[in-house]
Amino acid sequence: AVRAPGDPVAVAAAKANASRAAGAVAAIAHQVHGALGATGEHVLRTVTTRLWSWRDEYGNETEWADALGASAAAAPDPWAFITGP
């Protein structure tokens, strides 16, 4: 089911997944570049720092996933909560 823009469940799921992906993207980028991005002279360091910063703004992926799980568990019909209206 497609949720309406701004739906709290959709927002929480998007934040959790985007934050998780940001961590994976940063790790893979550093592996591809042989950890060159850890040095101050490579632009990857700046990009990675911003990814990590954005990942933690307004709560990290664990916090959002926990909130989604708690909301689903507390719902009268967890399946309907997960699959949407």
N, C-alpha and C positions, 0 to 999 in steps of 0.2 A: 504494500500500500504506500502511496505517496502522501506524505504529511504536508500540511500547510506551511508556508514559509514562516519562520519564527516560532513554530511549535517547539515547546521546551524539550520534548523528547528528541526531536530531530536535531536541535541545536546541541544538546548534550552528546548525542551519538557522533555528530560531526566533529565536535571539539575533541572527544576521546580518540577518534580515529585519525584526525589530522595530527594530533600531538604524537600519537604512536608512530605515524608515518614519518614525521619530522626527525625523530630519533633514528629511525632506520636509514633515512636518506643521508643524514649527516655521517653515520657510521660507514655506510657504503662509499660515500664520496671520499672519506679519508683513506679507506682501504684502496680505492682506485688510484689515488694520488700518492700512495705509499707514505701516508702520514705527513706529507709535505705541508698540508693545510694546518698543521699544529704550530708551524713557525709563523712569526710575525710578518714575514715578507710575502706570504702567499695570500691571495684574496679569499681562498676557501675558509681561512680562519675567521674572517669577518662575517661571511655568510653563515657559517656554522654557529657562531656566537649569537647571531640574530635568530636562527632557527631554534636554538635552545631557549632563548629568552621568550620567544613567542609561544613555545611549547608550554612553558610554565605560567604564562599570564592567565589570570582568572581560573587557576587550578590546573593541575597536570592531568594526564590521561587516566591515572589511577583514581584520582578523586572523582572524575566524571563517570568513569565506569562503575565505581562503587555506588554513586548516586543513582545511576540508571538501574543497577541491580536491585538496590533497596526499593526504588519506586516500583519496579516490576514485581518484586516479591510482596509488596504491600497492596498491590492492585487486586480488586475483587476477581478479575479474570486476567492473570498474567499473560496468557497467549494473546488476548485482544490488545493488551497494553503494548506488547512487543510488535505485533503485526500492524497495529494502527487502526484507525477508524474505517 
